């Protein structure tokens, strides 16, 4: 199955959720946003969403649609928001903001979406949807399933949320992922991605304990886009897939958080001891120290998607 975060149409898929209201959140919610799409979901993330621009939905794309789809408001007040694609193209989302659904369906990073009303982050939804018979070929998996399911989700967003979205091309600040002085420190993966796509191109964990299985440099650039202050594009020239581990302090620009919130035994077992944030390097330092890579500031073309219209859905 596929996680959120977000790709070119051959093998990238997004995942990373963020919100423009983050500046008003306390450190716990900021950390949740910093690791959204990793620890906050129950499935691996496949990244690399920036490297091929997402495409606006065309009239022909609207012919791909779910046969059955249920959309319900979630009033639980919870913060976990898992969603993803399952065998056969079934799509399931729980307690998920509409912004995250749009980012996933259109393969966007958070800073590629504009014009969103505030409720795109505050209103959350449960969605269960099943493709029409024959929409997903028998035995299809990986990208073949994800691409078609995203197109169906775009149709659902247009029909149920009356979403109208347009694309603009802009020259904006970006980062280029490059090789640092001393060369890369990367471990070649033994995974056979052609045989098992689900076993590759995925990230799990969170910034304090992140691992990637069978990921390439475009995957890493896409993942980093969700955590850097501008889009990241691969400029390493490195081919192949790697198993990587990366740790950094997602709150390095803020005071260390107070370690005063009780956690259940289940959470403690799943997430391990609380990290010593002060002992972890910044993202930029971690890339160089742990992977032999660096981020170089540049300007480049970026596709920006603007929401012209969106409505709260009627439930069914």
Long-range contacts (C-beta under 8 A, 24 or more apart in sequence): 1-43, 1-84, 1-85, 1-86, 1-87, 1-198, 2-43, 2-46, 2-84, 2-85, 2-145, 2-146, 2-149, 3-37, 3-41, 3-43, 3-44, 3-45, 3-46, 3-84, 3-202, 4-37, 4-41, 4-45, 4-83, 4-84, 4-100, 4-103, 4-104, 5-37, 5-45, 5-46, 5-47, 5-49, 5-104, 5-203, 5-222, 5-223, 5-226, 6-47, 6-48, 6-49, 6-50, 6-103, 6-104, 6-107, 6-108, 6-109, 6-222, 7-46, 7-47, 7-48, 7-49, 7-51, 7-52, 7-107, 7-222, 8-48, 8-51, 8-52, 8-218, 9-52, 9-143, 9-147, 10-52, 10-143, 11-46, 11-48, 11-143, 11-197, 11-201, 12-46, 12-47, 12-48, 12-49, 12-51, 12-52, 12-107, 12-201, 12-218, 12-219, 12-222, 13-46, 13-47, 13-48, 13-49, 13-104, 13-107, 13-143, 13-146, 14-47, 14-49, 14-103, 14-104, 14-107, 14-108, 14-109, 14-222, 15-45, 15-46, 15-47, 15-49, 15-103, 15-104, 15-223, 15-226, 16-45, 16-47, 16-49, 16-103, 16-109, 16-110, 16-223, 16-225, 16-226, 16-227, 17-81, 17-97, 17-99, 17-100, 17-103, 17-110, 17-226, 18-110, 18-111, 18-226, 19-97, 19-99, 19-110, 19-121, 20-116, 20-121, 21-118, 21-121, 27-251, 27-254, 27-255, 27-257, 28-257, 28-261, 29-79, 30-251, 30-254, 31-250, 31-251, 31-257, 32-79, 34-206, 34-207, 34-227, 34-250, 34-251, 35-206, 35-207, 35-208, 35-250, 36-81, 36-226, 37-226, 38-203, 38-204, 38-205, 38-206, 38-207, 38-210, 39-205, 39-206, 39-271, 40-79, 40-80, 40-81, 40-82, 41-80, 41-81, 41-82, 41-83, 41-84, 42-82, 42-84, 43-82, 43-84, 44-202, 44-203, 44-204, 44-213, 45-202, 45-203, 45-204, 45-223, 46-201, 46-202, 46-203, 46-219, 47-201, 47-203, 47-215, 47-219, 47-220, 47-221, 47-222, 47-223, 47-226, 48-201, 48-216, 48-218, 48-219, 48-220, 48-221, 48-222, 48-223, 49-107, 49-108, 49-109, 49-222, 49-225, 50-109, 50-112, 50-221, 50-222, 50-225, 50-231, 50-232, 50-233, 51-218, 51-221, 51-222, 51-233, 51-234, 52-107, 53-167, 53-303, 54-106, 54-107, 54-108, 54-112, 54-167, 54-303, 54-305, 55-106, 55-167, 56-106, 56-165, 56-166, 56-167, 56-305, 57-106, 57-151, 57-154, 57-155, 57-158, 57-165, 61-151, 61-154, 61-155, 62-154, 62-155, 62-158, 64-135, 64-148, 64-151, 64-152, 64-155, 65-132, 65-152, 65-155, 65-156, 65-159, 66-91, 66-129, 66-130, 66-131, 66-132, 66-152, 66-153, 66-155, 66-156, 67-130, 67-131, 67-132, 67-133, 67-135, 68-129, 68-130, 69-127, 69-128, 69-129, 69-130, 69-156, 69-160, 70-126, 70-127, 70-128, 70-129, 70-316, 71-125, 71-126, 71-127, 71-156, 71-160, 71-313, 71-315, 71-316, 72-125, 72-126, 72-127, 72-315, 73-123, 73-124, 73-125, 73-126, 73-315, 74-124, 74-125, 74-126, 76-124, 81-124, 83-127, 85-145, 85-146, 85-149, 87-141, 87-145, 88-130, 88-131, 88-136, 88-145, 89-130, 89-131, 89-135, 89-136, 89-145, 89-148, 89-149, 89-152, 90-128, 90-129, 90-130, 90-131, 91-127, 91-128, 91-129, 91-130, 91-149, 91-152, 91-153, 92-127, 92-128, 92-129, 93-125, 93-126, 93-127, 94-126, 95-124, 95-125, 95-126, 96-124, 96-125, 96-126, 96-127, 97-121, 97-122, 97-123, 97-124, 97-125, 98-123, 98-125, 98-157, 98-161, 98-310, 101-125, 101-127, 101-153, 101-157, 102-157, 102-163, 102-165, 102-307, 104-150, 104-153, 105-150, 105-153, 105-154, 105-157, 106-150, 106-154, 106-165, 106-305, 107-150, 108-305, 109-222, 109-225, 109-226, 109-231, 110-226, 111-225, 111-230, 111-231, 112-231, 112-302, 112-303, 112-304, 112-305, 113-304, 113-305, 113-307, 114-304, 114-305, 114-306, 114-307, 115-306, 115-307, 115-308, 116-307, 116-310, 117-307, 117-310, 119-312, 120-310, 123-312, 125-313, 127-156, 129-153, 129-156, 141-197, 141-198, 142-197, 142-198, 143-197, 160-313, 160-314, 161-310, 161-311, 161-312, 161-313, 162-309, 162-310, 162-311, 163-307, 163-309, 163-310, 164-307, 164-308, 164-309, 164-310, 165-305, 165-306, 165-307, 165-308, 166-305, 166-306, 166-308, 167-303, 167-304, 167-305, 167-306, 168-303, 168-304, 168-305, 168-306, 169-301, 169-302, 169-303, 169-304, 170-301, 170-302, 170-304, 171-299, 171-300, 171-301, 171-302, 172-230, 172-231, 172-299, 172-300, 172-301, 172-302, 172-304, 173-230, 173-297, 173-298, 173-299, 174-230, 174-231, 174-232, 174-233, 174-297, 174-298, 174-299, 174-300, 174-302, 175-224, 175-228, 175-230, 175-231, 175-232, 175-233, 175-295, 175-296, 175-297, 175-298, 176-232, 176-233, 176-234, 176-235, 176-295, 176-296, 176-298, 177-217, 177-220, 177-221, 177-224, 177-232, 177-233, 177-234, 177-235, 177-236, 177-293, 177-294, 177-295, 178-235, 178-236, 178-293, 178-294, 178-295, 178-296, 179-236, 179-237, 179-238, 179-292, 179-293, 179-294, 180-287, 180-288, 180-292, 180-293, 180-294, 182-292, 183-292, 184-236, 184-238, 184-291, 184-292, 184-293, 185-290, 185-291, 185-292, 186-238, 186-242, 186-244, 186-291, 186-292, 187-242, 187-243, 187-244, 188-240, 188-241, 188-242, 188-243, 189-213, 189-214, 189-215, 189-240, 189-241, 189-242, 189-243, 191-241, 191-243, 193-241, 200-241, 201-241, 206-271, 207-246, 207-247, 207-248, 207-249, 207-250, 207-283, 208-247, 208-248, 208-249, 208-250, 208-275, 208-277, 208-280, 209-247, 209-272, 209-275, 210-245, 210-246, 210-247, 211-243, 211-244, 211-245, 211-246, 212-242, 212-243, 212-244, 212-245, 212-246, 213-243, 214-241, 214-242, 214-243, 215-241, 215-242, 215-243, 215-244, 216-240, 216-241, 216-242, 220-244, 220-293, 224-283, 224-287, 224-295, 227-283, 228-283, 228-295, 230-297, 231-300, 231-302, 232-295, 233-300, 235-296, 236-293, 244-291, 245-290, 246-286, 246-287, 246-290, 246-291, 247-280, 247-281, 247-286, 247-290, 248-280, 248-281, 248-282, 248-283, 248-285, 248-286, 249-277, 249-278, 249-280, 249-281, 249-282, 250-283, 251-277, 252-277, 252-280, 252-281, 252-282, 252-283
